[in-house]
Amino acid sequence: MTKSMITHITFVCVAVSVLGGCANTIRGMGQDTANTVNATQGAGRTVEKAAQ
C-alpha cells in the first residue's frame, strides 16, 4: 500500500465517523424537540382544566 492510499482510507474512515456522529446528534435534537412540544401541550391542557 502506498502512503497516498493509506491517507485516503484514513480520510474516509474519519469522514464516516464524523457523519455518523452528526446523524445521532440530529436525531437526538428531533427527539428533544418532540418532547418539548409534548410537555408544552400537556401544560396547556392542565391550565385549560384549571380555568374551567
VMD Tcl script that draws the C-alpha trace (Angstrom):
set ca {
  {0.00 0.00 0.00}
  {1.21 3.42 -0.82}
  {1.19 6.33 1.56}
  {-1.42 8.09 -0.57}
  {-3.76 5.10 -0.41}
  {-3.45 4.86 3.39}
  {-4.16 8.60 3.64}
  {-7.31 8.22 1.53}
  {-8.55 5.25 3.58}
  {-7.91 7.14 6.82}
  {-9.77 10.19 5.50}
  {-12.79 8.07 4.51}
  {-12.88 6.39 7.93}
  {-12.74 9.74 9.73}
  {-15.43 11.21 7.47}
  {-17.76 8.26 8.08}
  {-17.25 8.56 11.84}
  {-17.95 12.30 11.86}
  {-21.06 11.97 9.70}
  {-22.35 9.14 11.89}
  {-21.97 11.34 14.95}
  {-23.85 14.17 13.26}
  {-26.74 11.86 12.39}
  {-27.07 10.81 16.04}
  {-26.99 14.42 17.19}
  {-29.67 15.49 14.73}
  {-31.87 12.53 15.72}
  {-31.44 13.42 19.40}
  {-32.35 17.05 18.75}
  {-35.52 15.90 16.97}
  {-36.50 13.76 19.94}
  {-35.79 16.62 22.38}
  {-37.93 18.97 20.29}
  {-40.78 16.47 20.19}
  {-40.58 16.04 23.97}
  {-40.67 19.81 24.46}
  {-43.77 20.13 22.26}
  {-45.50 17.32 24.15}
  {-44.68 18.90 27.51}
  {-45.93 22.30 26.37}
  {-49.19 20.80 25.11}
  {-49.62 18.92 28.38}
  {-49.10 22.10 30.38}
  {-51.63 23.89 28.19}
  {-54.21 21.20 28.86}
  {-53.54 21.43 32.60}
  {-54.05 25.20 32.56}
  {-57.22 24.80 30.49}
  {-58.66 22.30 33.00}
  {-57.77 24.59 35.92}
  {-59.52 27.52 34.25}
  {-62.81 25.64 33.90}
}
mol new
graphics top color blue
foreach p $ca { graphics top sphere $p radius 0.5 }
foreach p [lrange $ca 0 end-1] q [lrange $ca 1 end] { graphics top cylinder $p $q radius 0.2 }
display resetview
